[in-house]
Amino acid sequence: MADVFVSYSRSNRDRVAQLSGGLERSGYSLWWDERLNASDDYAMLIEAEIDAASCVVVAWSQTARQSLWVRAEANEALDAGKLVQVNLDQGRLPLPFTMLHFLDFSRWQGEWQGSPWIDLDSRVGGMLRGVPVADAPAMAARAPALQGLGRTAWLGWAAILLAALTAGAVGATAAGRLSGAAFEGIALAALVMALLLLAATAFLLLRISAASRR
């Protein structure tokens, strides 16, 4: 059994062979489907190799995205917590993998110095040592903001302003600087604004809740 299982589309064989050769140069033992024999039970053998591997490198591309085998292998790796993703051609990854960290190899020409190769080598090595590299910094640039939550900020500021104006009107009325009729007008306007703010807040919260369930 090998340290690293490599999942890819056959149309990317040449690029994956180059990438796999680099991983072997780093001292990792690899399994990929060039080692399949015609008499092998493909599904059983692939499942066993993924289970035995400490890391699964999935090489995504436009054709890999369409491959049921690549998707199935990626799902197995994700469930086992041993997934490392590379993108060979800047094609969109399928859900849910587009939400996870991946390394951009679309411009990689086989150089062994610098990013993205060192990043891949570090992640694979971390997996094998049982200390995977943290994803948070790398994902920060790709992770979407909380769905719609930032748009409620202006509602909070509007509510604060409304409360301040109402408090000011109450204070002015108590000090005798504002007539009762004027205060009633301000209070009515504040009530209308408060109702509008509540309606807008409820609308945005419903949209956020609906988006989070998708």
Buried (B, 14 or more C-beta within 10 A) or exposed (E): EBBBBBBBBEBBBEBBBEBBEBBBEBEBEBBBBEEBEEEEEEEEBBBEBBEEBBBBBBBBBBBBBEBEBBBBBBBBBBEBEBBBBBBBBEBEBBEEBBEBBBBBBEEBEEEEEEEBBEBBBEBBBBBBEEEBBEEEEBEEEEEEEEBBEEEBEEBEEBBEEBEEBBEEBBEBBEEEEBEEEEBEEBBEBBEEBBEEBEEBBEEBBEEBEEEEEE
